[in-house]
């Protein structure tokens, strides 16, 4: 195709010279952000700030990312949230109205805010916008780039009509140098900052700073308007010479060596090992001065901190002080993550040797408990047994081979089992073990008593609770994991010894396992139940042997007596089972009669039941002596539920499930048959489940009203489990039945469970108990309000809860330190003590606290004394301090200043003058000066009239 026929040949390239540059796009983007934030309205809002608004009010911010070419910036809008609606100026077109930022320059209500953005502190602004370089971008250092940014924000403010001041951060970020501008109708304020590393000597006082301020504003009016001055000097106290930290770290060797006593094991350590308050900052402020009313130059100064009308104090806490309670709990929590078994920690040879020694002890104790033994009961005390067992063990193992030496181990075991130190008979010892841990009536319980229920730990001072404390202490103070494994092994050995010798375990409440407690505590309670049942069974067997050959009447009387004890809620000594072999049980059952048993001998009667008689005879209906239901721990209940659930919903599975759940029902039916010869199922239902026996009145043939009854509808369902159970139930009293609760089997299950526990598993079981003890320790220290705020914050993550606990300990420790320094007497409830208590509490909660009465008040005098003591300790040698009384008497006392040189000085200068010309509008001018050892900063806000210049 010819070139002339190509339609594209007629299209010419056009260069668009109106395309925006990168700088113009940046300015446009800034204006767009200001519009989105609704900062472009020209209306001026007036709302007078009250004193404390900058501290107590809510500061909010909103942020956007912007780019200048490929250079990233972040633009942020900071503003103080208004707590009430603002009122617009009535005449918005009035030229005399100044932007809010210019009004803030002269406001005196919120000078020197203790916690605010640096621009708020320097300029007193409530609202401003800041542009800073991106996180990984280099600082804006060159003068040309700084001027380009300043011109950009100036154009953005002019185009958008925004009256909110805008700043740009320049130079290195650590220098905190900002340049900015604020525009209003016919007015403009320039914000400038100068920062140096050293203070020039000519500007090291108020008079030199006034010269800078006056020269900068360049006002030609005579006389000059007065300059308002506000001054703040900050003094730092770091040396607590007269008030050392009141707590000394505990001596763990003494504590665990047994010299203090076993009871000390129940006290978790608390507090910091170092001074938790590192510094006290005193700010002496002269808030409203006028130029000429105070002299401060290179020769003389009127600025005496004792004469300052306003004092405020803040404290600087030590960062992450070492706190004992937090360290103990944290180290124990780390133990939860360990996976090693006891055998892996102590070594296979150690574990095998322990097993052999356990067998030796068991065989030795078996000989002691034989009926033919002639050893007196007093020689069979727990303490003597423990001592002899330990002696036997440590003859074969060198003491240095064990993670815990014999003295420490004995101290721990005596704390866990204090009944071992009492030389009494086994009977008195068992009563002591049980009565040493009484149950608190529900009506007398306090919220603190139920704390263990919320944490699912164990009751205070129970065996499980004590074990958690001991394991925590040996883990922290000795060889950690090996010490825990060793103590656990010895602890289980002691439990087995008590099981084999029928000694109840100290520190456990009687009765079945409490499912509200941790699983380990339930296991200990289960073992105690086994010991109780075994003791009762052995006692019944011995009584049966003594009474053998006596008549049936006396035997029946004994059964009734035992039944009455059971009915009176005795859950320890009296049980009703003979230790018969399975063959003996079968023979005894067969000799006692068939399943229904006719009019045989009644056995196992407790008492008549509500004057009822049997349906088929005139014999009274007796309540039988029955077996106690088998106690179960929560893991056993879960296992049983899983087994029953796996049977399914089929007819066969349902029937098998009912059979498994009817063991206790069959036992009670057999006891009922033995106590009520000639009874029928209806008799049993009338006693066992009265609602399933329906009675009604009928009129007989003679016209008399008679009461008849029958089983309920559910009892008549074909295949009813109750009917089937009644048919298979034999006539057997409770004492001759197969045990529902096999204490020997259950005890061995418990020991197997304990033996399988790794130290990490053990720590996880006991961690709730340790947290329980830690919370109680916090409460015990007297800081009750911290305790109530802590508990609702209990979270699912234990690590977060431990962090909160450490924070609480740190705060309490700081409060204790401040109370000691300010001499707060908790026993004195006078006005002075209340004032000090309130002051100390405020120091912990607020960034800065006003001292009532400044240097002349009660708290001011204490602070003055603290500084004076530190000064004397720093400037006087020990010899000078000894000679000071003599020098005072002779009039030659060496003058020591009460306060050190101020660590920081802040001077705020304000005035309102016409600028740049004498006929210009009078506008606010402000200069904030910071003088420190390594910094000299001037932050100025200078306003000028852009209409009349």
Buried (B, 14 or more C-beta within 10 A) or exposed (E): EEEEEEEEEEEEEEEEEEEEEEBEBBBBBBBBBBEEBEBBBEEBBEBEBEEEBBBEBEBEEEEBEBEBEEBBBBBBBBBBEBEEEEEEEEEEEEEEBBBBBBBBBBBEBBBBBBEBBBBBBBBBBBBBBBBBBEEEEEBBEEEEBBEBBBEBBBBBBEBBBBBBBBBBBBBEEEBBBBBBBBBBBBBBBBBBBEBEEEBEEEBBBBBBBBEBBBEBBEBEEEEEBEBBBBBBBBBBBEBBEEBEBEBEEBEBEEBBEBEBEBEBBBBBBBBBBEBBBBBBBBBBBBBEBEBEEBEBEEEEEEBEBEEBEBBBBBBEBBEEBEBBBBBBBBBBBBBBEBEBBBBBBBEEEBBEBBEEBBEBBBEEBEEEBEEEEEEEEEEBBBBBBBEBBBEEBBEEBEEEEBBBBBEBBBBBBBBBBBBBEEEBEBEEBBBBBBEBBEEEEEEEEEEEEBBBEBBBBBBBEBBBBBBBBBBBBBBBBBBBBBBBBBBBBBBBBBBBBBBBBBBBBBBBBBBBBBEBBBBBBBBBBBBBBBBBBBBBBBBBBEEBEEEEEEEEEEBBEBBBEBBBBBEEEBBBBBBBBBEBEEEEBEEBBEEBBEEBBEEBEBBBBBEEBEEEEBBEBEBBBBBBBBBBEBBBBBEBEEEEEEEBEEBEEEEEBBBBBBBEEBBBBBBBBBBBBBBBBBBBBBBBBBBBEEEBBEEEEEEEEEEEEEEEEEBEEEBEEEEBBBBBBBEEBBBBBBBBBBBBBBBBEBBBBBBEBBEEBBBBBBBBBBBBBBBBBBBBBBBEBEBEEBBEEBBEEBEEEBEEBBBBBBBBBBBBBBBBBBBBBBEBEEEEEEEEBEBBBEBBBEBBEBEBBBBBEBBBBBBBEBBBBBBBBBBBBEEBEEEEEEBBEEEEEEEEEEEBEBBBEBBBBBBBBBBBBBBBBEEBBBBBBBBBBBBBEEBBBBBBBBBBBBEEE
